[in-house]
Amino acid sequence: MAKFTTLTSRVVPLLADNIDTDQIIPARFLKVTDKKGLGEQLFCDWRYNSDGSPKPDFVLNQLQHRGAHVLLAGNNFGCGSSREHAPWALTAFGFRAVISTMIADIFRSNSMKNGLLPIILSADEHRQLKDEIQNSPNAEITINLEAQEITFPSGTKAKFPIDPFSKFCLLNGVDELEYLRRFIKEIEKYETSNEKL
């Protein structure tokens, strides 16, 4: 998993509320067991016509948003089923962070285990960021995970919450298994001492 320390990026606004995991990655793509190719299926039913051609008016298909690593979503992002494929698809597309006023708990947990930072802002902060991005689509924001802070294009700073364990894992680019492996000597010592009992 790639480390997440500081990210400066343009922002893709997808401001619909209640975007669920089936919209993020439709159920028919859940047969895969790895992330390869899932970026192409991200928001598939919104992104492509029935013949497979891209819908030019959908935000991810617009040239100005290519290469952006932050998704600004509406309220209640990632609701619905608990599929881990949703953050897989977002990270495979290139997103490193999602911003909303509310993010579903299971999606939030799955995201942090897969290198995607879910950020919750207050309604007022979210509205300000949305307005700034709509007024200046090429503007960038900076996310500082260590400080748990976003700097808006205007220079406004907003704090966001994250639990200490997830923050540690993201900053160091380790998942839960890699975290445990850091203590392999202590684990082996403990196991050896218990064998003697």
C-alpha positions in Angstrom: 0.0 0.0 0.0 1.4 3.4 -0.9 2.1 5.9 1.9 -0.3 8.8 2.3 1.5 11.8 3.8 0.7 15.0 1.9 -1.3 15.2 -1.3 -1.9 18.3 -3.5 -4.4 17.7 -6.3 -7.3 19.0 -8.3 -10.8 17.9 -7.2 -13.4 16.0 -9.1 -16.9 17.1 -8.0 -19.5 14.3 -8.0 -22.0 15.9 -5.7 -25.0 13.5 -5.7 -26.1 12.4 -2.3 -26.4 8.7 -1.2 -24.0 7.3 -3.7 -24.0 3.6 -2.8 -21.4 0.9 -3.5 -23.4 -0.6 -6.3 -23.2 2.7 -8.1 -19.5 2.9 -7.4 -18.9 -0.6 -8.7 -21.9 -2.6 -10.0 -22.4 -6.1 -8.6 -21.7 -7.8 -12.0 -18.0 -6.8 -11.5 -17.6 -8.4 -8.1 -16.4 -11.8 -9.4 -12.8 -10.6 -9.5 -10.4 -11.2 -6.6 -7.9 -8.5 -7.4 -8.0 -4.8 -8.3 -6.7 -5.1 -11.8 -9.0 -3.4 -14.3 -11.5 -2.2 -11.7 -10.7 1.5 -12.5 -12.3 1.0 -15.9 -15.5 -0.1 -14.3 -15.7 2.7 -11.7 -19.2 4.3 -11.9 -19.7 2.1 -15.0 -23.5 2.6 -15.3 -23.2 6.4 -15.0 -20.0 6.6 -17.1 -20.8 4.6 -20.2 -23.6 4.3 -22.7 -25.2 0.9 -23.4 -22.8 0.5 -26.4 -19.8 1.0 -24.1 -19.0 4.5 -25.4 -18.2 7.1 -22.7 -20.9 9.6 -21.8 -19.2 13.0 -22.5 -21.3 14.8 -19.8 -20.2 12.5 -16.9 -17.6 14.2 -14.7 -15.0 11.4 -14.9 -15.1 11.5 -18.7 -14.3 15.2 -18.8 -10.7 16.2 -19.8 -10.4 18.8 -17.2 -10.6 16.2 -14.4 -8.1 13.7 -15.7 -5.3 13.1 -13.3 -7.2 14.5 -10.3 -6.8 12.3 -7.1 -9.5 13.7 -4.9 -13.3 13.0 -5.2 -15.7 15.5 -3.7 -18.9 13.6 -3.1 -22.3 14.6 -1.8 -23.7 13.5 1.6 -23.7 9.8 2.7 -21.1 8.4 0.3 -20.4 4.7 0.1 -23.7 3.5 1.7 -25.2 0.2 0.7 -23.4 -3.2 0.7 -20.1 -3.7 2.3 -18.1 -4.7 -0.9 -14.4 -4.0 -0.6 -14.4 -3.7 -4.4 -15.7 -0.1 -4.1 -12.5 1.4 -2.7 -10.5 -1.0 -5.0 -12.2 0.6 -8.0 -11.6 4.2 -6.7 -7.9 3.6 -6.0 -7.5 1.7 -9.3 -8.8 4.8 -11.1 -6.3 7.0 -9.2 -8.2 8.5 -6.4 -6.4 8.8 -3.0 -9.0 10.6 -1.1 -12.8 11.0 -0.9 -14.5 14.0 0.8 -18.1 14.1 2.0 -20.2 15.3 4.9 -20.9 11.7 5.8 -19.2 8.4 4.8 -20.7 5.0 5.5 -18.9 3.2 8.3 -18.0 0.0 6.4 -17.0 1.8 3.3 -14.8 4.1 5.4 -13.1 1.2 7.1 -12.5 -0.7 3.8 -11.1 2.5 2.3 -8.5 3.1 4.9 -7.4 -0.6 4.6 -6.8 0.0 0.9 -5.0 3.3 0.9 -8.0 5.6 0.3 -8.4 8.4 2.8 -12.1 9.1 3.6 -12.5 12.7 4.8 -15.5 14.1 6.6 -16.1 17.8 6.6 -18.9 19.9 8.2 -21.7 21.0 5.9 -20.4 24.6 5.9 -16.9 23.5 5.1 -18.1 21.1 2.4 -20.3 23.9 0.9 -17.3 26.3 0.8 -15.0 23.8 -0.9 -17.7 22.9 -3.4 -18.2 26.6 -4.2 -14.4 27.2 -4.6 -14.0 24.2 -6.9 -17.0 25.2 -9.0 -15.7 28.7 -9.3 -12.2 27.5 -10.2 -12.2 23.9 -11.5 -8.5 23.7 -12.0 -7.7 24.9 -8.4 -5.9 22.5 -6.1 -6.3 21.5 -2.5 -3.7 20.1 -0.2 -4.4 17.3 2.3 -1.9 16.9 5.2 -2.7 13.6 6.9 -0.2 14.2 9.8 -1.9 17.5 10.6 -5.3 16.0 9.7 -5.9 19.2 7.7 -7.1 20.3 4.3 -6.1 23.6 2.7 -8.7 24.9 0.3 -7.8 26.8 -2.9 -8.6 30.1 -1.0 -6.2 29.2 1.8 -8.9 28.2 4.3 -7.9 25.3 6.5 -10.3 22.6 7.7 -9.5 19.8 10.2 -10.8 16.2 9.7 -11.1 13.2 12.0 -9.3 9.9 11.7 -8.6 7.2 14.3 -4.9 6.8 15.3 -4.4 3.3 14.1 -5.7 4.0 10.6 -3.7 7.2 10.5 -0.5 5.3 11.4 -1.2 2.6 8.7 -1.8 5.2 6.0 1.2 7.4 6.9 3.5 4.3 6.9 1.9 2.5 3.9 1.0 -0.6 5.8 -2.2 -2.7 6.0 -3.2 -4.6 9.1 -1.2 -7.7 8.2 1.9 -5.6 7.5 1.4 -3.8 10.8 1.4 -7.1 12.7 4.5 -8.3 10.8 6.4 -5.4 12.5 6.1 -7.3 15.7 7.1 -10.7 14.4 10.1 -11.1 16.8 7.9 -10.3 19.8 5.3 -12.7 18.6 7.8 -15.5 18.0 9.3 -14.9 21.5 5.9 -15.1 23.1 5.0 -18.3 21.2 8.4 -19.9 22.2 7.9 -19.0 25.8 4.4 -20.5 25.8 5.6 -23.8 24.3 7.7 -24.4 27.5 4.6 -24.2 29.7 
